[in-house]
Every structure is written in structure tokens, then in C-alpha cells.
Amino acid sequence: MQIGIIGLGKMGLNMARRLLAGQHEVVGLDHHAENRQELAAAGGRATGTIEELVAALAAPRTVWLMIPAGTPTEEALTTLQGLLRAGDLIIEGGNTFYRDSMRRAETFAARGVNYLDAGTSGGIWGLKIGYCLMVGGTEAAFRRAEPLFATLAPPQGYRHVGPSGAGHFTKMVHNGIEYGLLQAYAEGFELLNAAPFPLDLPGLAHLWNQGSVVRSWLLELAGEALANPGFGDIADYIEDSGEGRWTVAEAIERNVPAPVITLSLLNRLRSRQPASFAGRFIAALRREFGGHRVRAS
């Protein structure tokens, strides 16, 4: 199957490689020349603009976007509106807010262009292991693109989860759950690290993956990270890419209690403060009402 991929970053390029290995024809676009060169070296065709990419595809076209959510995706889709024709198909695989996907699907449907929102999980390991794909949109569009999903995913690793927006909604909640899992592992291993006797933390991570109820791929990665000599040089600054915030906001709007995910998000915000105003505030008040000792900053 022929496909155009816009965005050849850390996920898009590996997805292109996996598709090429599955005998699909890939035309790709990226702003970085080195990524275009890597695609060409893998057997794909690199282009320099969206116009060139669309022109290189045979109708009906299939275009997959793997670029950052927000303005970059909106701008690319605006350009595609003037280039794609009825019967063409867009697959949007970034971490987009699901309501934006619903709006975009409606806009393109008015032009006869199919639109699928594909929540994509697998990170940098997807090339080897495969990508878990949660796809929203019409059943007909899903079936048309299914050969691509079957190549990208591991066995039973893709599913049509519902109408437009459902793919990105399920990926949003998936990432919110990830926040909670990461926080629980982090707190547990911090407590292990503070134990009154020496413990082999990478060894424990490996041990717990041998049949315990907390075994997981994240725990495998935890063992590798803890064993890495550079682990101690990593700053305790945790980024977030938006899905956790959306998940918490959605939980509030729908009256669904989600305390673990919410506190995990707040902990990420706390990690970005070089010094906590709230912490200084509480220490100062304890000194005022109880004469408790404070430490100099």
C-alpha cells in the first residue's frame, strides 16, 4: 500500500521503516534534511514540501501525520485542505486533543475526505516491537487503512475503538494512566533507595518482572535506567506533553474522581520549581506559630 508520512521524527521515521519492511511504499516529508536522507536510505522517497508529497501519491491518497499537536498539525491540515480530493484519507497519529480531531474530521468529511485519528503508543521501541494503535473514525476508512495498521502493530495491537475522536480520547486516558504508573514506580523505588540496608535496585526491578503482580514493560525499562551509569546525572525535571492535563480536565468535567493521575500531574509541575514558594511559606509559618527551626536557602 502507498502512504505519505508527514513528520519523520523519532516515531515517524521508525514507522516509515517498519512500513517499508512490510513492503509498503512510503513517501515522506520532514523539515530536517538528515531525516529525509535516512528515509531515502531505507528505501523510501523523500520530499521537501507537502505539495510535493501529495503530488507523489496516486489517488486515492493516504497521508499520515506524525507531527506535534497544536499549531504544527493545524497548519499542515490547512495546507492539505487545498490539496486533497474526495476519496483521499488522512490519518492523524499525534497526541492531539480529541475534540480537535472531531472538529477536523467533520471539516474534511464536508470535502469528501476521510479522516482517522490514530492514538499511537510504542515510543522509540515501536520499530522493533510494534505500535499499539487506537483508531477513531468510520469503519470503512479503518478497513481501507487496515493493511497499514496490521504492519505497524504487533499481533492484536490495533483496534477500531469508535467514531471520530475516540482514538485520541483513548490515547489521552492511556497517557494519563501512564502518569500514575510512573509516579507509583518512582515513589516505590525512592523508598527502596532510602532503605536501612543496601538494596540492588536494578536487580529488584528484574526480580519483580518474574511473575509478580507489578510486572510490566515500564518495570523492565526501570531496571535498565537504574543500571545506567548516567542515571545520577539526570535532573529531576519532568516534562509533560499535555495529555495528563487533558485527562484531569476531562475527569473534572465528567465528575470522575482521578486522584492518582491528578497528583501525578501536579508532581510533574512541582519538579520544575528550582525552589518552592509554598515550601518556604509553610516553613516560615511553622517558625512563627511554633518556633520551629528553618534552614537557610
Phi and psi restraints in degrees (value plus and minus 20) as a CYANA .aco file:
   2 GLN   PHI    -111.9   -71.9
   2 GLN   PSI     118.6   158.6
   3 ILE   PHI    -167.9  -127.9
   3 ILE   PSI     124.7   164.7
   4 GLY   PHI    -124.1   -84.1
   4 GLY   PSI     113.1   153.1
   5 ILE   PHI    -137.3   -97.3
   5 ILE   PSI     101.6   141.6
   6 ILE   PHI    -120.4   -80.4
   6 ILE   PSI      92.3   132.3
   7 GLY   PHI      90.5   130.5
   7 GLY   PSI      82.2   122.2
   8 LEU   PHI    -135.7   -95.7
   8 LEU   PSI      28.2    68.2
   9 GLY   PHI    -101.9   -61.9
   9 GLY   PSI    -171.5  -131.5
  10 LYS   PHI     -85.3   -45.3
  10 LYS   PSI     -43.6    -3.6
  11 MET   PHI    -122.8   -82.8
  11 MET   PSI     -64.5   -24.5
  12 GLY   PHI     -79.6   -39.6
  12 GLY   PSI     -60.8   -20.8
  13 LEU   PHI     -87.9   -47.9
  13 LEU   PSI     -61.5   -21.5
  14 ASN   PHI     -87.7   -47.7
  14 ASN   PSI     -53.9   -13.9
  15 MET   PHI     -84.3   -44.3
  15 MET   PSI     -61.3   -21.3
  16 ALA   PHI     -81.4   -41.4
  16 ALA   PSI     -62.5   -22.5
  17 ARG   PHI     -82.0   -42.0
  17 ARG   PSI     -61.9   -21.9
  18 ARG   PHI     -86.5   -46.5
  18 ARG   PSI     -58.9   -18.9
  19 LEU   PHI     -86.6   -46.6
  19 LEU   PSI     -61.5   -21.5
  20 LEU   PHI     -82.4   -42.4
  20 LEU   PSI     -60.3   -20.3
  21 ALA   PHI     -84.3   -44.3
  21 ALA   PSI     -45.8    -5.8
  22 GLY   PHI    -109.4   -69.4
  22 GLY   PSI      -6.7    33.3
  23 GLN   PHI      53.5    93.5
  23 GLN   PSI       1.5    41.5
  24 HIS   PHI    -107.4   -67.4
  24 HIS   PSI     138.3   178.3
  25 GLU   PHI    -118.6   -78.6
  25 GLU   PSI     102.9   142.9
  26 VAL   PHI    -137.3   -97.3
  26 VAL   PSI     107.0   147.0
  27 VAL   PHI    -131.7   -91.7
  27 VAL   PSI     106.2   146.2
  28 GLY   PHI    -145.3  -105.3
  28 GLY   PSI     139.0   179.0
  29 LEU   PHI    -159.3  -119.3
  29 LEU   PSI     115.2   155.2
  30 ASP   PHI    -175.6  -135.6
  30 ASP   PSI     131.1   171.1
  31 HIS   PHI     -91.4   -51.4
  31 HIS   PSI     -43.2    -3.2
  32 HIS   PHI    -113.4   -73.4
  32 HIS   PSI     103.6   143.6
  33 ALA   PHI     -80.8   -40.8
  33 ALA   PSI     -56.3   -16.3
  34 GLU   PHI     -84.8   -44.8
  34 GLU   PSI     -53.8   -13.8
  35 ASN   PHI     -90.4   -50.4
  35 ASN   PSI     -57.6   -17.6
  36 ARG   PHI     -85.0   -45.0
  36 ARG   PSI     -58.4   -18.4
  37 GLN   PHI     -85.6   -45.6
  37 GLN   PSI     -58.5   -18.5
  38 GLU   PHI     -86.5   -46.5
  38 GLU   PSI     -57.6   -17.6
  39 LEU   PHI     -83.2   -43.2
  39 LEU   PSI     -65.7   -25.7
  40 ALA   PHI     -81.8   -41.8
  40 ALA   PSI     -59.5   -19.5
  41 ALA   PHI     -85.7   -45.7
  41 ALA   PSI     -47.7    -7.7
  42 ALA   PHI    -103.6   -63.6
  42 ALA   PSI     -26.7    13.3
  43 GLY   PHI      90.3   130.3
  43 GLY   PSI     -17.0    23.0
  44 GLY   PHI    -111.7   -71.7
  44 GLY   PSI     156.6   196.6
  45 ARG   PHI    -131.3   -91.3
  45 ARG   PSI     103.3   143.3
  46 ALA   PHI    -117.3   -77.3
  46 ALA   PSI     121.0   161.0
  47 THR   PHI    -146.9  -106.9
  47 THR   PSI     144.0   184.0
  48 GLY   PHI    -123.4   -83.4
  48 GLY   PSI     -35.9     4.1
  49 THR   PHI    -160.6  -120.6
  49 THR   PSI     143.5   183.5
  50 ILE   PHI     -83.6   -43.6
  50 ILE   PSI     -58.2   -18.2
  51 GLU   PHI     -80.2   -40.2
  51 GLU   PSI     -63.2   -23.2
  52 GLU   PHI     -85.1   -45.1
  52 GLU   PSI     -60.0   -20.0
  53 LEU   PHI     -82.9   -42.9
  53 LEU   PSI     -67.7   -27.7
  54 VAL   PHI     -83.5   -43.5
  54 VAL   PSI     -60.3   -20.3
  55 ALA   PHI     -85.1   -45.1
  55 ALA   PSI     -46.9    -6.9
  56 ALA   PHI    -101.5   -61.5
  56 ALA   PSI     -29.2    10.8
  57 LEU   PHI    -118.5   -78.5
  57 LEU   PSI     121.7   161.7
  58 ALA   PHI    -103.8   -63.8
  58 ALA   PSI     121.3   161.3
  59 ALA   PHI     -94.1   -54.1
  59 ALA   PSI     125.9   165.9
  60 PRO   PHI     -93.6   -53.6
  60 PRO   PSI     114.2   154.2
  61 ARG   PHI    -105.9   -65.9
  61 ARG   PSI     132.3   172.3
  62 THR   PHI    -146.2  -106.2
  62 THR   PSI     102.1   142.1
  63 VAL   PHI    -143.0  -103.0
  63 VAL   PSI     106.0   146.0
  64 TRP   PHI    -129.7   -89.7
  64 TRP   PSI     104.9   144.9
  65 LEU   PHI    -118.0   -78.0
  65 LEU   PSI     105.9   145.9
  66 MET   PHI    -149.2  -109.2
  66 MET   PSI      43.9    83.9
  67 ILE   PHI    -147.2  -107.2
  67 ILE   PSI     145.3   185.3
  68 PRO   PHI     -77.4   -37.4
  68 PRO   PSI     124.9   164.9
  69 ALA   PHI     -86.3   -46.3
  69 ALA   PSI     141.7   181.7
  70 GLY   PHI      74.3   114.3
  70 GLY   PSI    -156.9  -116.9
  71 THR   PHI     -78.0   -38.0
  71 THR   PSI     -66.0   -26.0
  72 PRO   PHI     -77.9   -37.9
  72 PRO   PSI     -63.8   -23.8
  73 THR   PHI     -87.2   -47.2
  73 THR   PSI     -63.4   -23.4
  74 GLU   PHI     -80.7   -40.7
  74 GLU   PSI     -62.9   -22.9
  75 GLU   PHI     -86.1   -46.1
  75 GLU   PSI     -62.3   -22.3
  76 ALA   PHI     -83.9   -43.9
  76 ALA   PSI     -61.0   -21.0
  77 LEU   PHI     -89.4   -49.4
  77 LEU   PSI     -54.5   -14.5
  78 THR   PHI     -81.7   -41.7
  78 THR   PSI     -62.4   -22.4
  79 THR   PHI     -83.8   -43.8
  79 THR   PSI     -62.2   -22.2
  80 LEU   PHI     -85.8   -45.8
  80 LEU   PSI     -48.2    -8.2
  81 GLN   PHI     -77.2   -37.2
  81 GLN   PSI     -55.1   -15.1
  82 GLY   PHI    -107.6   -67.6
  82 GLY   PSI     -22.2    17.8
  83 LEU   PHI    -135.6   -95.6
  83 LEU   PSI     -53.9   -13.9
  84 LEU   PHI    -103.4   -63.4
  84 LEU   PSI     136.3   176.3
  85 ARG   PHI    -143.1  -103.1
  85 ARG   PSI     148.7   188.7
  86 ALA   PHI     -74.3   -34.3
  86 ALA   PSI     114.4   154.4
  87 GLY   PHI      78.5   118.5
  87 GLY   PSI     -36.4     3.6
  88 ASP   PHI     -93.9   -53.9
  88 ASP   PSI     146.7   186.7
  89 LEU   PHI    -155.0  -115.0
  89 LEU   PSI     111.6   151.6
  90 ILE   PHI    -130.1   -90.1
  90 ILE   PSI     114.9   154.9
  91 ILE   PHI    -139.3   -99.3
  91 ILE   PSI     100.0   140.0
  92 GLU   PHI    -126.4   -86.4
  92 GLU   PSI      91.2   131.2
  93 GLY   PHI    -126.4   -86.4
  93 GLY   PSI     -15.0    25.0
  94 GLY   PHI     -97.4   -57.4
  94 GLY   PSI     158.4   198.4
  95 ASN   PHI    -107.3   -67.3
  95 ASN   PSI      52.5    92.5
  96 THR   PHI    -113.6   -73.6
  96 THR   PSI     127.3   167.3
  97 PHE   PHI     -85.0   -45.0
  97 PHE   PSI     111.9   151.9
  98 TYR   PHI     -82.3   -42.3
  98 TYR   PSI     -50.1   -10.1
  99 ARG   PHI     -89.6   -49.6
  99 ARG   PSI     -51.2   -11.2
 100 ASP   PHI     -84.4   -44.4
 100 ASP   PSI     -58.6   -18.6
 101 SER   PHI     -84.8   -44.8
 101 SER   PSI     -60.5   -20.5
 102 MET   PHI     -81.9   -41.9
 102 MET   PSI     -63.9   -23.9
 103 ARG   PHI     -83.9   -43.9
 103 ARG   PSI     -65.2   -25.2
 104 ARG   PHI     -87.0   -47.0
 104 ARG   PSI     -58.6   -18.6
 105 ALA   PHI     -81.2   -41.2
 105 ALA   PSI     -59.9   -19.9
 106 GLU   PHI     -86.5   -46.5
 106 GLU   PSI     -61.2   -21.2
 107 THR   PHI     -81.8   -41.8
 107 THR   PSI     -66.0   -26.0
 108 PHE   PHI     -94.0   -54.0
 108 PHE   PSI     -51.4   -11.4
 109 ALA   PHI     -81.2   -41.2
 109 ALA   PSI     -54.1   -14.1
 110 ALA   PHI     -84.0   -44.0
 110 ALA   PSI     -41.0    -1.0
 111 ARG   PHI    -119.7   -79.7
 111 ARG   PSI     -17.5    22.5
 112 GLY   PHI      61.4   101.4
 112 GLY   PSI      -8.4    31.6
 113 VAL   PHI    -117.6   -77.6
 113 VAL   PSI     109.2   149.2
 114 ASN   PHI     -96.4   -56.4
 114 ASN   PSI     129.4   169.4
 115 TYR   PHI    -160.5  -120.5
 115 TYR   PSI     104.9   144.9
 116 LEU   PHI    -139.8   -99.8
 116 LEU   PSI     114.3   154.3
 117 ASP   PHI    -122.1   -82.1
 117 ASP   PSI      99.5   139.5
 118 ALA   PHI    -136.2   -96.2
 118 ALA   PSI      78.3   118.3
 119 GLY   PHI     -83.0   -43.0
 119 GLY   PSI     105.4   145.4
 120 THR   PHI    -143.0  -103.0
 120 THR   PSI     100.2   140.2
 121 SER   PHI    -144.4  -104.4
 121 SER   PSI     123.0   163.0
 122 GLY   PHI     133.0   173.0
 122 GLY   PSI     -40.6    -0.6
 123 GLY   PHI      36.0    76.0
 123 GLY   PSI    -168.3  -128.3
 124 ILE   PHI     -93.6   -53.6
 124 ILE   PSI     -28.5    11.5
 125 TRP   PHI    -110.6   -70.6
 125 TRP   PSI     -23.4    16.6
 126 GLY   PHI     -82.6   -42.6
 126 GLY   PSI     -53.2   -13.2
 127 LEU   PHI     -77.7   -37.7
 127 LEU   PSI     -62.3   -22.3
 128 LYS   PHI    -105.3   -65.3
 128 LYS   PSI     -64.5   -24.5
 129 ILE   PHI    -113.0   -73.0
 129 ILE   PSI     -51.5   -11.5
 130 GLY   PHI      88.2   128.2
 130 GLY   PSI     145.0   185.0
 131 TYR   PHI    -130.7   -90.7
 131 TYR   PSI     117.2   157.2
 132 CYS   PHI    -104.3   -64.3
 132 CYS   PSI     104.5   144.5
 133 LEU   PHI    -141.0  -101.0
 133 LEU   PSI     104.1   144.1
 134 MET   PHI    -132.2   -92.2
 134 MET   PSI      89.7   129.7
 135 VAL   PHI    -132.8   -92.8
 135 VAL   PSI     107.8   147.8
 136 GLY   PHI    -131.0   -91.0
 136 GLY   PSI     128.1   168.1
 137 GLY   PHI     120.6   160.6
 137 GLY   PSI    -187.5  -147.5
 138 THR   PHI     -95.4   -55.4
 138 THR   PSI     132.4   172.4
 139 GLU   PHI     -80.6   -40.6
 139 GLU   PSI     -59.9   -19.9
 140 ALA   PHI     -83.9   -43.9
 140 ALA   PSI     -63.6   -23.6
 141 ALA   PHI     -85.9   -45.9
 141 ALA   PSI     -59.7   -19.7
 142 PHE   PHI     -80.0   -40.0
 142 PHE   PSI     -66.8   -26.8
 143 ARG   PHI     -83.7   -43.7
 143 ARG   PSI     -56.1   -16.1
 144 ARG   PHI     -82.7   -42.7
 144 ARG   PSI     -60.2   -20.2
 145 ALA   PHI    -109.7   -69.7
 145 ALA   PSI     -20.8    19.2
 146 GLU   PHI     -77.0   -37.0
 146 GLU   PSI     -55.7   -15.7
 147 PRO   PHI     -77.9   -37.9
 147 PRO   PSI     -52.8   -12.8
 148 LEU   PHI     -89.7   -49.7
 148 LEU   PSI     -66.4   -26.4
 149 PHE   PHI     -81.6   -41.6
 149 PHE   PSI     -61.0   -21.0
 150 ALA   PHI     -84.1   -44.1
 150 ALA   PSI     -53.2   -13.2
 151 THR   PHI     -95.7   -55.7
 151 THR   PSI     -59.6   -19.6
 152 LEU   PHI     -94.7   -54.7
 152 LEU   PSI     -52.5   -12.5
 153 ALA   PHI    -113.8   -73.8
 153 ALA   PSI     136.2   176.2
 154 PRO   PHI     -92.6   -52.6
 154 PRO   PSI     152.6   192.6
 155 PRO   PHI     -73.0   -33.0
 155 PRO   PSI     111.9   151.9
 156 GLN   PHI      40.8    80.8
 156 GLN   PSI       5.7    45.7
 157 GLY   PHI    -121.3   -81.3
 157 GLY   PSI      -6.9    33.1
 158 TYR   PHI    -160.8  -120.8
 158 TYR   PSI     133.7   173.7
 159 ARG   PHI    -178.4  -138.4
 159 ARG   PSI     122.3   162.3
 160 HIS   PHI    -101.6   -61.6
 160 HIS   PSI      89.8   129.8
 161 VAL   PHI    -116.7   -76.7
 161 VAL   PSI     -30.2     9.8
 162 GLY   PHI     136.1   176.1
 162 GLY   PSI    -185.9  -145.9
 163 PRO   PHI     -92.5   -52.5
 163 PRO   PSI    -197.6  -157.6
 164 SER   PHI     -73.2   -33.2
 164 SER   PSI     112.4   152.4
 165 GLY   PHI      78.5   118.5
 165 GLY   PSI     -44.2    -4.2
 166 ALA   PHI     -86.8   -46.8
 166 ALA   PSI     -53.5   -13.5
 167 GLY   PHI     -84.0   -44.0
 167 GLY   PSI     -66.8   -26.8
 168 HIS   PHI     -96.9   -56.9
 168 HIS   PSI     -46.4    -6.4
 169 PHE   PHI     -85.5   -45.5
 169 PHE   PSI     -67.0   -27.0
 170 THR   PHI     -87.0   -47.0
 170 THR   PSI     -53.9   -13.9
 171 LYS   PHI     -88.7   -48.7
 171 LYS   PSI     -55.8   -15.8
 172 MET   PHI     -79.9   -39.9
 172 MET   PSI     -68.7   -28.7
 173 VAL   PHI     -87.3   -47.3
 173 VAL   PSI     -58.5   -18.5
 174 HIS   PHI     -73.3   -33.3
 174 HIS   PSI     -66.1   -26.1
 175 ASN   PHI     -92.2   -52.2
 175 ASN   PSI     -50.8   -10.8
 176 GLY   PHI     -83.6   -43.6
 176 GLY   PSI     -62.1   -22.1
 177 ILE   PHI     -80.9   -40.9
 177 ILE   PSI     -60.2   -20.2
 178 GLU   PHI     -77.9   -37.9
 178 GLU   PSI     -60.1   -20.1
 179 TYR   PHI     -75.8   -35.8
 179 TYR   PSI     -67.6   -27.6
 180 GLY   PHI     -86.0   -46.0
 180 GLY   PSI     -60.8   -20.8
 181 LEU   PHI     -82.8   -42.8
 181 LEU   PSI     -66.1   -26.1
 182 LEU   PHI     -81.1   -41.1
 182 LEU   PSI     -61.2   -21.2
 183 GLN   PHI     -86.3   -46.3
 183 GLN   PSI     -61.1   -21.1
 184 ALA   PHI     -84.0   -44.0
 184 ALA   PSI     -65.6   -25.6
 185 TYR   PHI     -81.1   -41.1
 185 TYR   PSI     -63.3   -23.3
 186 ALA   PHI     -81.4   -41.4
 186 ALA   PSI     -65.1   -25.1
 187 GLU   PHI     -86.6   -46.6
 187 GLU   PSI     -60.4   -20.4
 188 GLY   PHI     -83.1   -43.1
 188 GLY   PSI     -65.0   -25.0
 189 PHE   PHI     -93.2   -53.2
 189 PHE   PSI     -47.5    -7.5
 190 GLU   PHI     -86.0   -46.0
 190 GLU   PSI     -59.2   -19.2
 191 LEU   PHI     -86.7   -46.7
 191 LEU   PSI     -60.5   -20.5
 192 LEU   PHI     -81.0   -41.0
 192 LEU   PSI     -59.5   -19.5
 193 ASN   PHI     -86.6   -46.6
 193 ASN   PSI     -44.0    -4.0
 194 ALA   PHI    -115.6   -75.6
 194 ALA   PSI     -10.6    29.4
 195 ALA   PHI     -80.6   -40.6
 195 ALA   PSI     135.2   175.2
 196 PRO   PHI     -97.4   -57.4
 196 PRO   PSI      -8.6    31.4
 197 PHE   PHI    -168.9  -128.9
 197 PHE   PSI     135.6   175.6
 198 PRO   PHI     -88.9   -48.9
 198 PRO   PSI     114.6   154.6
 199 LEU   PHI    -146.7  -106.7
 199 LEU   PSI     123.2   163.2
 200 ASP   PHI    -106.5   -66.5
 200 ASP   PSI      75.6   115.6
 201 LEU   PHI     -86.4   -46.4
 201 LEU   PSI     -65.5   -25.5
 202 PRO   PHI     -79.9   -39.9
 202 PRO   PSI     -57.5   -17.5
 203 GLY   PHI     -84.2   -44.2
 203 GLY   PSI     -58.4   -18.4
 204 LEU   PHI     -87.7   -47.7
 204 LEU   PSI     -59.5   -19.5
 205 ALA   PHI     -79.7   -39.7
 205 ALA   PSI     -62.6   -22.6
 206 HIS   PHI     -85.8   -45.8
 206 HIS   PSI     -63.6   -23.6
 207 LEU   PHI     -79.2   -39.2
 207 LEU   PSI     -65.9   -25.9
 208 TRP   PHI     -86.8   -46.8
 208 TRP   PSI     -37.8     2.2
 209 ASN   PHI    -104.5   -64.5
 209 ASN   PSI     -19.7    20.3
 210 GLN   PHI    -119.6   -79.6
 210 GLN   PSI      46.2    86.2
 211 GLY   PHI      74.7   114.7
 211 GLY   PSI     -23.6    16.4
 212 SER   PHI     -96.4   -56.4
 212 SER   PSI     143.4   183.4
 213 VAL   PHI     -93.2   -53.2
 213 VAL   PSI     -31.4     8.6
 214 VAL   PHI    -123.8   -83.8
 214 VAL   PSI      -7.8    32.2
 215 ARG   PHI     -85.9   -45.9
 215 ARG   PSI     125.8   165.8
 216 SER   PHI    -192.9  -152.9
 216 SER   PSI     147.8   187.8
 217 TRP   PHI     -85.2   -45.2
 217 TRP   PSI     -57.0   -17.0
 218 LEU   PHI     -80.0   -40.0
 218 LEU   PSI     -56.1   -16.1
 219 LEU   PHI     -89.5   -49.5
 219 LEU   PSI     -55.1   -15.1
 220 GLU   PHI     -79.8   -39.8
 220 GLU   PSI     -66.8   -26.8
 221 LEU   PHI     -85.3   -45.3
 221 LEU   PSI     -53.5   -13.5
 222 ALA   PHI     -81.2   -41.2
 222 ALA   PSI     -63.1   -23.1
 223 GLY   PHI     -81.0   -41.0
 223 GLY   PSI     -61.5   -21.5
 224 GLU   PHI     -86.8   -46.8
 224 GLU   PSI     -61.2   -21.2
 225 ALA   PHI     -85.1   -45.1
 225 ALA   PSI     -62.6   -22.6
 226 LEU   PHI     -87.1   -47.1
 226 LEU   PSI     -49.1    -9.1
 227 ALA   PHI    -103.4   -63.4
 227 ALA   PSI     -31.7     8.3
 228 ASN   PHI     -92.4   -52.4
 228 ASN   PSI     106.2   146.2
 229 PRO   PHI     -78.9   -38.9
 229 PRO   PSI     -43.3    -3.3
 230 GLY   PHI    -107.0   -67.0
 230 GLY   PSI     -16.0    24.0
 231 PHE   PHI     -78.0   -38.0
 231 PHE   PSI     -61.0   -21.0
 232 GLY   PHI     -89.7   -49.7
 232 GLY   PSI     -33.1     6.9
 233 ASP   PHI    -112.3   -72.3
 233 ASP   PSI     -21.2    18.8
 234 ILE   PHI    -102.1   -62.1
 234 ILE   PSI     109.7   149.7
 235 ALA   PHI     -91.4   -51.4
 235 ALA   PSI     126.6   166.6
 236 ASP   PHI    -104.8   -64.8
 236 ASP   PSI      36.4    76.4
 237 TYR   PHI    -136.9   -96.9
 237 TYR   PSI      97.5   137.5
 238 ILE   PHI    -131.5   -91.5
 238 ILE   PSI     100.4   140.4
 239 GLU   PHI     -97.7   -57.7
 239 GLU   PSI     143.4   183.4
 240 ASP   PHI    -160.5  -120.5
 240 ASP   PSI     125.7   165.7
 241 SER   PHI    -125.2   -85.2
 241 SER   PSI      -8.8    31.2
 242 GLY   PHI      92.6   132.6
 242 GLY   PSI     -49.9    -9.9
 243 GLU   PHI     -85.1   -45.1
 243 GLU   PSI     -55.0   -15.0
 244 GLY   PHI     -83.5   -43.5
 244 GLY   PSI     -60.9   -20.9
 245 ARG   PHI     -84.2   -44.2
 245 ARG   PSI     -63.6   -23.6
 246 TRP   PHI     -83.5   -43.5
 246 TRP   PSI     -59.7   -19.7
 247 THR   PHI     -83.1   -43.1
 247 THR   PSI     -65.4   -25.4
 248 VAL   PHI     -84.0   -44.0
 248 VAL   PSI     -64.0   -24.0
 249 ALA   PHI     -82.5   -42.5
 249 ALA   PSI     -59.6   -19.6
 250 GLU   PHI     -87.2   -47.2
 250 GLU   PSI     -59.1   -19.1
 251 ALA   PHI     -82.1   -42.1
 251 ALA   PSI     -61.9   -21.9
 252 ILE   PHI     -84.6   -44.6
 252 ILE   PSI     -65.0   -25.0
 253 GLU   PHI     -82.4   -42.4
 253 GLU   PSI     -54.1   -14.1
 254 ARG   PHI    -119.8   -79.8
 254 ARG   PSI     -10.5    29.5
 255 ASN   PHI      37.4    77.4
 255 ASN   PSI      20.2    60.2
 256 VAL   PHI    -126.3   -86.3
 256 VAL   PSI      96.7   136.7
 257 PRO   PHI     -87.9   -47.9
 257 PRO   PSI     107.3   147.3
 258 ALA   PHI    -158.7  -118.7
 258 ALA   PSI      41.2    81.2
 259 PRO   PHI     -85.5   -45.5
 259 PRO   PSI     -56.6   -16.6
 260 VAL   PHI     -86.7   -46.7
 260 VAL   PSI     -67.7   -27.7
 261 ILE   PHI     -83.7   -43.7
 261 ILE   PSI     -61.0   -21.0
 262 THR   PHI     -82.4   -42.4
 262 THR   PSI     -67.6   -27.6
 263 LEU   PHI     -87.6   -47.6
 263 LEU   PSI     -51.5   -11.5
 264 SER   PHI     -85.0   -45.0
 264 SER   PSI     -60.7   -20.7
 265 LEU   PHI     -83.9   -43.9
 265 LEU   PSI     -65.1   -25.1
 266 LEU   PHI     -84.1   -44.1
 266 LEU   PSI     -53.0   -13.0
 267 ASN   PHI     -85.5   -45.5
 267 ASN   PSI     -54.9   -14.9
 268 ARG   PHI     -84.2   -44.2
 268 ARG   PSI     -59.6   -19.6
 269 LEU   PHI     -85.1   -45.1
 269 LEU   PSI     -59.3   -19.3
 270 ARG   PHI     -81.5   -41.5
 270 ARG   PSI     -54.3   -14.3
 271 SER   PHI     -85.3   -45.3
 271 SER   PSI     -36.7     3.3
 272 ARG   PHI    -111.3   -71.3
 272 ARG   PSI     -24.0    16.0
 273 GLN   PHI    -109.5   -69.5
 273 GLN   PSI      97.7   137.7
 274 PRO   PHI     -82.7   -42.7
 274 PRO   PSI     -51.7   -11.7
 275 ALA   PHI    -168.6  -128.6
 275 ALA   PSI     115.5   155.5
 276 SER   PHI    -107.7   -67.7
 276 SER   PSI      97.9   137.9
 277 PHE   PHI     -80.4   -40.4
 277 PHE   PSI     -62.5   -22.5
 278 ALA   PHI     -82.3   -42.3
 278 ALA   PSI     -59.4   -19.4
 279 GLY   PHI     -84.2   -44.2
 279 GLY   PSI     -63.8   -23.8
 280 ARG   PHI     -83.9   -43.9
 280 ARG   PSI     -59.0   -19.0
 281 PHE   PHI     -79.8   -39.8
 281 PHE   PSI     -67.7   -27.7
 282 ILE   PHI     -86.2   -46.2
 282 ILE   PSI     -61.9   -21.9
 283 ALA   PHI     -80.9   -40.9
 283 ALA   PSI     -60.9   -20.9
 284 ALA   PHI     -85.4   -45.4
 284 ALA   PSI     -61.6   -21.6
 285 LEU   PHI     -87.3   -47.3
 285 LEU   PSI     -57.4   -17.4
 286 ARG   PHI     -82.9   -42.9
 286 ARG   PSI     -56.6   -16.6
 287 ARG   PHI     -86.5   -46.5
 287 ARG   PSI     -58.4   -18.4
 288 GLU   PHI     -88.7   -48.7
 288 GLU   PSI     -65.9   -25.9
 289 PHE   PHI    -109.7   -69.7
 289 PHE   PSI     -40.8    -0.8
 290 GLY   PHI    -147.6  -107.6
 290 GLY   PSI     -20.7    19.3
 291 GLY   PHI      47.3    87.3
 291 GLY   PSI       3.1    43.1
 292 HIS   PHI     -90.5   -50.5
 292 HIS   PSI     128.4   168.4
 293 ARG   PHI     -90.0   -50.0
 293 ARG   PSI     122.3   162.3
 294 VAL   PHI    -137.4   -97.4
 294 VAL   PSI     138.5   178.5
 295 ARG   PHI    -124.8   -84.8
 295 ARG   PSI     124.0   164.0
 296 ALA   PHI     -91.7   -51.7
 296 ALA   PSI     125.0   165.0
